[in-house]
Amino acid sequence: MGGTRTAAELDQEAAVRRALEDFYRDGRPPWDSGVTPPELVALTEGPDALAPGQALELGCGTGTNAVHLARHGWRVAAVDLVERAVRQAREKAAAAGADVTVLCGDATRLDEVGVPGPYDLFFDLSCYCGIPPHRRDAYAAGLTKRAAPGARLLMFGYGPEAFDDPISGVTADELIARFAGWRLADVTPGTNPVPTFWFTLHRAATA
Ligand SMILES: C[S@@+](CC[C@H](N)C(=O)[O-])C[C@H]1O[C@@H](n2cnc3c(N)ncnc32)[C@H](O)[C@@H]1O
């Protein structure tokens, strides 16, 4: 999937990967709060909780939210690009006694990762918004291929204004354009000082 990549695209992917690896090498990355956001808690607890099924987390970092899902009855696979993050996520799951399959791989190349699905829930906490634009169609196609009828994608992302670089960030219009066969059901602004959003997308209930 994705065809021939240009040298510039390869450079961009390598630069993003290096930057992410540096964050994990330097210790605890700034985003690693260790706290599950209320937007995900609302899907796992209380009156609006979903019936647990199969979940896939994209860009799971050190696994806080994958563990949360598993503790709430979900069968969870979680993927991250950075080996060091994956090791920490596995340790966190083991320490919590949570049954989570944590895999090192690229969320835009899921065919290479071994996550066949189908999944009822996809969760992405600021992974997609950092993915280079030329890989984003492949990300959407990978989820669409693995989505159970009526599947849900809960995604948190930074708006493009939040970044100095021209490749990062996500908008509602972009998701509508890229996720064919999905419906953007909700966009709720985040509470960060820069523009952030919680996006909820639903896959059609019939294929
Ligand atoms: C901003 S961090 C958020 C991590 C985690 N979701 C959290 O909130 O703690 C983005 C994560 O996505 C991962 N990531 C970025 N691009 C990825 C890709 N193409 N495939 C898989 N993981 C990716 C990074 O390694 C990093 O762990």
The ligand as a MOL file (V3000), in Angstrom:
LIG
                    3D

  0  0  0     0  0            999 V3000
M  V30 BEGIN CTAB
M  V30 COUNTS 27 29 0 0 0
M  V30 BEGIN ATOM
M  V30 1 C 2.1120 12.0610 21.2380 0
M  V30 2 S 2.5170 10.3940 21.5020 0 CHG=1
M  V30 3 C 1.1140 9.7960 22.4300 0
M  V30 4 C 1.3560 8.4460 23.0620 0
M  V30 5 C 0.1780 7.8770 23.8260 0
M  V30 6 N -0.9880 7.7800 22.9750 0
M  V30 7 C -0.1050 8.7450 25.0230 0
M  V30 8 O -1.0290 9.5620 24.9520 0
M  V30 9 O 0.6160 8.6370 26.0090 0 CHG=-1
M  V30 10 C 2.2570 9.6600 19.9050 0
M  V30 11 C 2.6100 8.1870 19.9160 0
M  V30 12 O 2.3380 7.6530 18.6350 0
M  V30 13 C 3.4310 6.8580 18.2310 0
M  V30 14 N 3.4490 6.8930 16.7670 0
M  V30 15 C 3.6920 7.9440 15.9650 0
M  V30 16 N 3.5930 7.5930 14.6790 0
M  V30 17 C 3.2640 6.2900 14.6750 0
M  V30 18 C 3.0000 5.3460 13.6670 0
M  V30 19 N 3.0870 5.6770 12.3650 0
M  V30 20 N 2.6750 4.0980 14.0180 0
M  V30 21 C 2.5910 3.7440 15.3270 0
M  V30 22 N 2.8370 4.5890 16.3340 0
M  V30 23 C 3.1620 5.8390 16.0120 0
M  V30 24 C 4.6320 7.4880 18.8860 0
M  V30 25 O 5.7340 6.6370 19.0000 0
M  V30 26 C 4.0760 7.9120 20.2230 0
M  V30 27 O 4.1860 6.9090 21.1690 0
M  V30 END ATOM
M  V30 BEGIN BOND
M  V30 1 1 1 2
M  V30 2 1 2 3
M  V30 3 1 2 10
M  V30 4 1 3 4
M  V30 5 1 4 5
M  V30 6 1 5 6
M  V30 7 1 5 7
M  V30 8 2 7 8
M  V30 9 1 7 9
M  V30 10 1 10 11
M  V30 11 1 11 12
M  V30 12 1 11 26
M  V30 13 1 12 13
M  V30 14 1 13 14
M  V30 15 1 13 24
M  V30 16 1 14 15
M  V30 17 1 14 23
M  V30 18 2 15 16
M  V30 19 1 16 17
M  V30 20 1 17 18
M  V30 21 2 17 23
M  V30 22 1 18 19
M  V30 23 2 18 20
M  V30 24 1 20 21
M  V30 25 2 21 22
M  V30 26 1 22 23
M  V30 27 1 24 25
M  V30 28 1 24 26
M  V30 29 1 26 27
M  V30 END BOND
M  V30 END CTAB
M  END
